Amino acid sequence: MSSPPATPRLQTRLLIVAAAAILLITMGVRQSTGLFLLPIVKTTGISIVAMSFALAVGQFVWGAAQALFGAIADKYGATRVLVAGTIILSAGLALVPTLTTETGMIFTLGILTATGAAAGSFSILMGATLHRLPMQQRSMASGIINAGGSGGQFVFAPLMQAIIGGAGWMSAMYAAAGAALLTLPFIGILARSNGGTAVAPAHTSAAVAPTLTLREQLRQAARDKSYILLHLGFFTCGFHIAFLVTHLPGDLQLCGLNADVASFSLALIGLANIAGSLLAGWLGQRYRMKYLLALLYATRAAIVLIYVLMPKTALNVYLVAASLGLTWLATVPPTAGLVGKLFGTKYLSTLFGLTLMSHQIGGFFGAWLGGVVLAHTGSYQWIWNADIALALTAALVNLPIREARVVAIPATA
C-alpha cells in the first residue's frame, strides 16, 4: 500500500532541508580543499605558488559557473544541473591524486571541482526552492539553506583533517569524492518536493516577469539601478571574505600569535555564521532587506576597525572572529531575497548567480591584493583600511535600492 502524499507544509520543509543538506555537502567539500595545500606541496614537489594559483582559479570558476548553471537550471530545471554537478565534483576530487602536476591541479581543483561545486551551490538551490514559497517566507528559507553551507565547514573540515593526519591526503581526497555523492539522495528529495506549482510573485514590480524571456529579463536587469547596486555591495562582500580567509592567519602570525589561534578563529567565524544566517533570514521577513544589508556592511566596518586598533591577544581575536561570523555570509539571504523581490523567481538562479559572480570577482581582488600589499609594505595595514572603506561604501550603496515595505503575515496554526 502506497504512503499518503505529503502535505504542502511538509513538502516545503523537505524542500528547504534537502537544499540545505546539498549545500552542506558541496560547500563542506569545497571549503576543505585548503587543508590539502601543504600536504600536496610537501609530497609532490608542486610549488606553493602553483597550488595557490590553482585554488585561486577555483575561486573565480566557482563564481562564474554559477551564473552559467543558473541559466541552464532556469531553462531545463535544477535536477539535471545538480546531478551533473555531483558527478563533476566527485570526478574532479577523485582525479586529484592521479594528476599531481601544476596543470593537473589547475584542471582538477581549479576547474572540475569548482565547476561541480558551483552546480550545487547558492544560486541553483535557492532558485529551485524560493519559487515554491510566498515572498514573505523566502528570506527565512534562504537563511536556513545558507546555514547548511556554514554547517558543512564544521562537518568536513575536522573530518578531512583527521583523514589527512591518519591516512594521508590522497585517502582524504578519495573520501571527499565519495562524500560528494551523498548529495544524490537529497537531490531526489528536492526533485520530488519541487513538483508543485510555483507561487506567483506579489507586491513587486516583478509581477509581469514570468512573461519575459531570459534574454529580455537579463536586459531589463542590466538597466535596473537597484540590481547594479546589489552587485556593488556583493563585490565588497567577496573582497572582505576572501581577504580574511586567505590572509588572516598570516596577519595573526605577524602579530606574534600561533597558528592554532588562526585556525580556531576561522572555526569560530563559521560557527557564528550559522546563527548569523538564520538571524538574517528571520529579520528579512520583518524588515526591509536593503536596510539589513546596510547594517551588516556597516557592522563589518566597525568590527574590522576594532580589530585594527585592539591589542592582539588570543581572547580579543576570538571575540572579533565570533562577531565577524555573525555577518560573514549573512548577506546571502537578503541579497537573494531582494533579487526575488525585484524580478520574481522565474530566473532567480541566473540573476542571483550573476551577483555571486560579482562576489567572487571581489574575492579574487581581496586574496590577490592582500599578498601584493604585504610584499610591498611588509604589513596588511593598507588592505585593512581599504576593507573598512569598502564596507562603509557597501552600506551606503544599498540604501537607494527600491524595495516595498514588508507585508506582515498573520500567524497560522
Buried (B, 14 or more C-beta within 10 A) or exposed (E): EEEEEEEEEEBBBBBBBBBBBBBBBBBBBBBBBBBBBEBBBEEBEBEEEBBBBBBBBBBBBBBBBBBBBBBBBBEEEBBBBBBBBBBBBBBBBBBBBEBBEBEBBBBBBBBBBBBBBBBBBBBBBBBBBBBBBBBBBBBBBBBBBBBBBBBBBBBBBEBBBEBBEEEEBBEBBBBBBEBBEBBBEBBBBBBBBBEEEBBEBEEBBBEEBBEBEBEEBBEBBEEBEBBBBBBBBBBBBBBBBBBBBBBBBBBBEBEEBEEEBBBBBBBBBBBBBBBBBBBBBBBBBEBBBBBBBBBBBBBBBBBBBEBBEEEBEBEEBBBBBBBBBBBBBBBBBBBBBBBBBBBBBBBBBBBBBBBBBBBBBBBBBBBBBBBEBBEEEEEBEBBBBBBBEBBBBBBBBBEEBBBEEBEEEEEEE
